Structures are given as C-alpha cells and as structure tokens.
Amino acid sequence: MFTATDELNSYIVKNGIRQIDLKFTDLYGGLHHMTVSTHHVDPKKIDKGTGFDSSSIPGFKAVESGDMVLKPILDTGWVDPFFEVPTLSFFCDVVEADTHAGFLRDPRSILKRAHAHMVESGVADSSQWGPEFEFYLFERVSYKNGPGVAHYDIASEEADVGGLVSATNGPGLIPNQKGYLVAPERDRYLNVRSEMSDALQAIGVPVKYHHHEVGAAGQSEIELEQGPLLESADRVQIVKYFVKQIAAKHGLTATFMPKPLYDMAGSGMHFHQHLFKSSKPVFYKKGGYGDFSPEGLAYIAGVLKHGPAILAFTNPSTNSFKRLVPGFEAPVQLFFSLGNRSAAIRIPKYARDPHDKRFEFRPPDATCNPYLAMAAMLAAGVDGMKHKLDPTALGFGPYDENVFETARAGLKSLPTTLEDALDALEADHDFLTVGGMFAEETIGAWIKAKREREVNQLQRRPHPYEFELYYNC
C-alpha cells in the first residue's frame, strides 16, 4: 500500500487514521498484534520499529532475552475494517533488538531466506503461489476437557448435526457428502461468503471465487488468485482473520480445523505453485507430460521425495491426519498426476497457458504456519531441481487413475500420524538448512514442542469413543 514513510504520513493525515496495528505470526502460526497511536508515528519510529516482549510469544525467546522489535512492512498496509477507530494494519518482520537482524525463528524471515536460496541456486528468480481455503461455518460449537470429562458439541442448520433440525428446515438439509456447489436455496451462507470476499477484495486481496464445499454442515471454500511468495503467505493470515471476524458478526463460528466432523469431508489448504526466471515460466514445455518441463518435474520430484518431512510443517496437527484418509478426496499416497484428485500433486488440466502452468500440492491444511509450510515446499522443490530428480524414476508416477479403487501396489504413502511426520522431519531436513533457511535449532524446537504439547498430550487422554469400545470390557 505504501512505498515510503512520507507517503504513509500523508495518508494518515488525509484519512484521519488514529491507530497503527502491528501484526506478526508466532512460530506455530498464531497471529498476534500490538496497536500504536498515530501520535507516536513518525519516519524515525517506523524505521526503528517497536519493541515488545517476545518471551510470551509461543516458540520465540526465553524470558531472560525476550526483547525484540517489530518492523512494519509498508507495502503490506491496509485499512482494517474490524477496528471501530480508523486503523491501518501492517504485517511486521520480527528482528533482534540490538542488531535489527532477522530473528532466526521469525516465520516471515524464514520464508525470505527460502526465497533468497531459490534465487542464489539459479533455478528461478520469482514464484507464484495460490492457496485454497476450506473451512466450516457452524451455528454453535462447545467443547471441554478435564480429568473426568471430554466432549465436543457442534450444531449446523445445513445438515442433521447438533439437533437443529425442524419441520421448517428439515426438507432443505444437505445430505452428507453432497454439499459441493449446492443451489442457493440450500447454500445458507452464500451471502456471508460474499461479504467475506468483498471485504478481502476491498483491501487488495484478489478473490478468484467462493462456493459451498462437499461437507454438508456449512463447509465453504474461498480461492484466491496466485500471487508472489511472501505476499501469498501474508494473505493466508489475512483470510483466516477476515473469515473469523465476519462469521462472528453473523453469529456464526468459523473453523479451519482439518477434520471437525466425523465421516464428513475434511478441510484442506491446497497450494498451487509455479516458478519464473527472467519472467519466463520455468515449469512449461510443450509436449511433456501435462506440458511440464523437466525442471518442473524435478521440482515435483523434490516435493514428493521430501513429502513425509514436509508434512511436519504443512500438516502440523494431530487432527491433520484424520483428514488424510481414503474416501474423502484427500491424498494418502505420494504420486503425481494430471487432473487426478487422489494424487498428492495434481497438474490442473485447465491450466494450459505457459504462464499459468503450475501444480497443486494437496495434502496441506490451515493448521500450518503458512510461512514455514511454503518455505518447506519451496526448499524441497529447489532441492529436486538442483539434483535433477526424476519423479518417474523415483516411483512417483504419473498415475492417472483413482488409486483408492485400483489399490496400485508399490506406491509410497504419506505419514498417517503427526508423530510419523515428525520422525520423517527428524531424519530428513538437510534440504531445509541449506543457505540458512531453517536453523537446526528451530527444527529441533519445532519437533520437541509438537511431540510434547500435542502428540504426547493426546496419547495420554481417554477418548470418548474408547468408552463405547471398552467401558464394559
């Protein structure tokens, strides 16, 4: 939005802006913010940044060395529609308080280093990314966990979930797994999605389309146009922020949880991606499989080869792997294909123009930290290009068939649990540390925290279904 601080100051005065909101992301993907009065904003303050205590931010520093600085990125600014006082929001880089060097665990800085590594490797000088957002809108959600209680309760007016069925809405309910592109009379939240899309468009986030998804109980999708690497990662945080705020305005609750409902479609966040060098598409070559170039196929091979390790960042929750099961259009095996939605990597058939030649990596979901997930995918693809990997020679296809039905032998499987993905990352992460993209200690801290705070905690708790299975044993 802005290219210089004098431009920012002029806008503040002209438009009556009274607050600056500084937004940043912790190591695990959580969004945080600090609000500063414009009375304290001047060019020197912007350049110097604003200090904060990082020891209270998940995954950042210890209490004895917590001082850090937020440096707003001027071209990320937008007028925030959710503040009653006129406010400009900015994404920030997290930098060291003394040197102003990028903090090793700042997700934005990690993604910047991944981009720099791609450029230095010589394989490309820019990339375009397009995330797809799937999420559920519910009327009511409650949950509780304790020594003697574990439950959740979800209610939806679109499907027979949570006891909201009545004689009035019963005939209009959406059958299970039949929600994809349903007609407006059954699509109860179409106006809510339109409001979300309009709000995003108003701040410069280009929405491609929105629609009802397969899940009967309020599952929705918003897809964006492709954009540059870092900008696309910022957009992930913006979309999640806007969706939750607008849902709450309408008395709804929005969740990007991968599998909130048993036996209903899960919510993924597929990432479309393609590379360019001197403005020319790297992935295109007429006559290749899907008109993909050898360089593009090598990138695919890198992503699939390192796929199990990548999933520790793209699918970093225990709930992620309840979505990656057969029967719900979510991939469970590592192969690529042309237009095949059972594949981990799909080359869209409709993307025929050279500059639109791309693929989508389908396993990820929105529990990921987008900066780390995109850095990991990019690093794996660049590793494949540097080593000229061949996906066919490595057993990754292409296979143009529904592998759920054919049960093709010999296919490599995705991890089936978060613990498996963390084990894979522990064994295979050299491709992430090249060029200083990820610090070794950052990867170690990620694995340790995920095991201690999520994997182990879930394993120790009785599950409600276990009572049905074992209470009378």
N, C-alpha and C positions, 0 to 999 in steps of 0.2 A: 504493500500500500504506500510505503514511503521509501525514499532513497537517501534522504539526508535529514539531520535533526532540525535544520531550519524549516524544512517542508513540514515536519511534524509539528513544530511550534506554531506555524501559521495556521495549520488545520485546527489545532486545539483552540486557538483564539477565535477563529472564524466560526466554529461549530459549537462553541460553548462546552467543550469537553472538560469534565471536572475530575475524572479519575483515570489512572492508567492501571490496568490489571496485568500482572506479570504471571504467565502460566508456564509450567515446566512439568516434566514427567520423571517419576522415580524409576529405579532400576527395574521394577516389576510391572511397569506400565500404568501406574496410578497417576492421575492428573492432580496437580496442586496449583495454588495461586496465592499471590500477595497483591494487595491493592494500594497504590500510591496516589496521593493527591497531586493534581497537576500544578499546585502551588510550589511543589518541590521539584518540578521537572524543568531542566534546562539542558543545553547540549553537553555540558560537563558531566551532569548527573547521568545522562543516557550513556555516555562513553565509559564512565566509571562503573556503572551498574549499581545494583542494590544488594547490600549484604543480608544474609539470612543464616539461620542455624540449621545446617544440613544433618546434624546428628539425630534429628527427629524425623528424617525422611527415610522411608524403607530402602535399604540397600546402599545408602550413602556413607557418611563418615561416622567415626566414633565421637563421643561427647568431648573428648579432650582435644580434638582437631576439627571441630564442626564448622568453623567459619568458612562460608563460601559466598560467591557473588552471582547474582542473576543479571545477565546482559541481554536486554531485549533485542530481538532481530527485527529491524524496522520494516522490512518488506513483508513480514507476517501479520501486520496490524489489521484489525477490523473493528468496527463499531459493534460492541457486544449487546445484542438485543435483550439479554436477560437481566441487565442491571437497570434499576429504576433511575439512578443518577447517570447522566451521559458519560459513557466509559469506553475507552479504547483498550482492546486486549492485544497482547503480543505473546508469542512464544519466545522463550529465552534459552540461551546456552548457559549451562552451569560451569563456572570457571573457578580456578583457585583464587583465594582471596589475595595472596601476595604477588603471584606472577601473572595472573589472569590467563594462564594456560588452560586449555580444555580439560575438565575433570575426567579422569580415566573411566569412571563409571557413569558419566552423563550419557544417556542413550542417544541424544542428538549428536554428541561429539563422536560416539562410536560409529554412527551412520556416516558422518562426514569423513571419517578415516577410511571406511569401506569404499566410499566414492573415490577418494584420493588413490587408494590402492588399485582400483579398476583403471583409473587414468594412467597411473605410473606403469601398470602392466602392459599398456599399449593396445589392449583389445578393444577399447571403446573410450569415448570421452563424455558420453551422457547416456542416461537411461530414462525410460518412461514406465510408470507403474500405474495400475488401475485396480484398487481394491473393491470387492463387492461386499456389501454389508447385509447380513441376515440377522434378524432379531425378532423377538416375540413381544407383543403388547398384551398385557393382562389387566383385567379389572381389579384383581386382588391377589396378593402373594403374602403369605406369612410363613415363618419358619422358626424353629427353636431347637437348640442342642444343649444338653446338660447331662449330669450323671444318671438321671432316670428318665430322660425324655429325648426323643429325636423325631422330629416331624417336619413336613412342609405341606402347605395347602395352597393350591393355585386355582383361580377361578377365571373362566373366559365365557363371554357371551356368544362367541362364534362357534363353539363346539361344546360337546357334552363333557365339560370339565369343570369341576368345582361346584356343581349343583345350582347353576344359574339358569337351567333350562325351565321354560314356562310354556304355557299354551300359546303365548304370543310369539316367542322367538323359536320354539321348537321346530316348526317346519322349515325355517331358514338356516338351520345349523349346517355347518360344513362337515361332510363325512371325513373320517380320519384319512390322512394322506391324499386328500382331494382338494387342497386349497390353492393349487397353482393357477394363477390368473383367473380366479373366480369372478363372476359377474358382479357389477356394482351393488346389486341388492343384497348380496351376501358379504361383500367386502366392507365391513362396518368401519374400517379405519382408513379408508381411502382419502378422506379429507384431512385426517391427521397427518398422513404421509405427505400429502400435497403441501400442507403447511410446513412440514419439516424441509421438504425440497425447496420451497420458495425461500425460506429463511436462509438455507445454505447458499442458494443462488445469489441472494442479496449481498452476501459478503464475499462473493467471488469463487465459491466452491462449485465447480461445474457438475451438476447432476445430469446423468445420462437418461435415467428412467427410474421409476419405482413401481412396485406391484405387490400383490399378495403372493406369498410363497406357499410351498406344499403343505406345511404344517397347518392343520385346521384351526387351531386355537390362537389365531392372531399373529401367525408368522408373516413377516414382511421383509422386503428387500429394497434397498436403495443402492444403485450402482452409479459410480462417478466416471467421468471421462478420465483418460490417462493423463498423468502429469509428471513433472520431474521428481526425482527420488526423494529429496528431503521434504519438498512441498507435499508430496503424497502421504508421507508419514505424518506430517502435521495434520493433514486433512482427516486421517483416521481419528485422531483425538478430537478434532472439531465435530465430526459427525456423531460420535458417541455422546459428546457433551450436548449437542443440539437435540438429538433424539430423546435423551432422558429428560431434558428440560421441557420440551414441548409435550411429551407424553404426560408428565406430571401436571402440566397446565390443564389437560383434559381429564384429569382424574384417573389416569392410567399409569401403569408401571412398565418400563421397558427393560428388557434384559438381553444382553449379548452372550449369555451363558450358552455353551455349545449344545448341551442336552438337558434342558429344564424339564422335559416331559418324557416319561417312559413310553416307548412304542409310537412316538411321533417324530417327525423329521427334526434333525438337529440343525443348528445354525453355524455355518462356516463363514470364513472370510477369504475367498479365493483371491490370489494376487496375479493379475495379468502383468507381464513384464517383457520389455524388449530394449535392445541396446542400439546406440548410434555412434558412428565415428565420422567426424567432419560432416555431420548432418546426413550421412548415408546410413540406411538401415543395415545393421550387421547380420540380422537373422534371416534375411531374404536371399534366396537364389532360385530362380525359375527352374523347374524340373526336378528339384529334390523332393524328398518325402514332405508333403504338405507345403512345397515351395520353401522349405527351410534350408539354410546354408549349412555347410559343415561346421562353421563356427557356432551357429545357433544350436546344432545338435550336440556339439561338445559342451555348450553351456547346460543344456538339458541333462546330459550325462553327469555333469558335476553335481547338479542339484539332486539327481536320483542316487548317485553314489553316496553322497553325504546326507541323504534324506533322513535316515534314522537319527543322526545327530542334530540336524536342523530342527526336527520336531520338538526338541527340548526347548526351542525358542518360539517356534510357530504354533505349538500346541502345548503350552506350559502349565496345564492344569490337569488334575485327576479326572475332571469331568470331560476334558477334551476327548478322551479315548472311549467314552460311552457313545460319542457321535461316530467314531471311525469303526463302524461295524457294518457287515453286509446288509443290503436290503433298503438302504436309505439314500442312495446316490452319493454316499461319502466313500472315498477311496480307502482300500485296505491293503493294496499291493503296489509295489514300486515299478511302474511301467508308464510309457507314454503312448499317445495315440492321437489320431485326427478326429476330433469331434466326439470322443468317447468319454462319457461322464463317469465311467467306472475306473478311469485311469487317474493316477496321481498327477500326471501332467497331460493336459488337453491342448492341442493346437486347434483353435477355432476355425471351422471350415469357411465361415463368412468373412474372415479377415484376409482378404486377397490382395489388397493394395500393398506394395513393397513397404511403405512407411507404417503400415498397420500390422505387419507380420509379427506375431507375438505368440506366446503360450500363457496358459494359466496354471499355477501350482495350486491344487485343490485341497490339500489337507488342512491348511491353517484355519484358525478361528480367532475370534476377537478377544480371547483372554490373553493374547500375545501382547507384548510391548512392541508396537509396530516398528520402532527404530531398530530394535535388536533383531526382530524377525526378518526385516528387509535386509539388514546388514549380513545376516547369516545366509540368506538365499543368494544375495549378490556375491558374497565371498565364495560360496560353493560353485556357482556358475562360472566365475572367473577362473577358479582352480581347474575346472573342466576344460576351459578354453586354453589355458596355459599349457596343460598336459595333452591337449588334442584328444580327449577321450571320445570313444565311440559308444553311444548308448546301446547299439545292437550287439556289439562285441561283448558288452558287459551284461547282456541278458535282459535289457530293459525295453525290448520291443523294437519297432512298434507292433502293438496288438490291437487290431480293430474289431474287437468282439466284446461282448458283455461277459467279463471273467467271472461274475457272480454265478452265471448259468453254465459256462463251459468248464469251470474249475481247472483252468490250464495249469499243468504241472510245471514246477521249476521257478515260478515267479517269486521274487523276494518280497517279503511282507513288511509293511510299516510296523513300528512298535505298537504293541497292544496296551501298554500302560505307560504312565509318566515315568515310572521307575525304569522301564526298559529304555525310554528315550534318554534319560539322564545317564544311564550306563553307556549308551552309544556315544553321547557327547563326551563323556569322560575318556573314552577310548579313541575318539576321532575328533580332534579340534585343532590340529596344526594348521589347517586351512583357514581358521579364524584368526589366528595370532600373527599371520604374515603381515608385515608392514605396520604392526602395532594396532591393528583394527580392534581386537579384543585383547585386553591384558589377561595374562594367565590367571592372575588372582581374581579377576572379575568372573571368569568362567568357573573357577573353584568356588567362589562365594555363591554364585547362582545355583550350582549343583547342591551345595551344602544346605542352603536355605530352602530349596524346593523339597529336598528329602526330609528335612527336619520339620518344616512348617506345614507341609501338605501330604506327602506320601505317608510318612510315619503317623501323623495325626489321624488320617483317615483309616489306616490299618488298625489302629487301636480302638476304634469306636464300633460298638454293635450297630448293625444296620437294621432298620425296621423290617426288611424282608427276611432277615435271619430269624426273627421271632416267628414268622409264618412257617419257616422251614424247620426250626429246631426247638421251639419252646416246649413242645410236648414229647421230646425225644426220650 
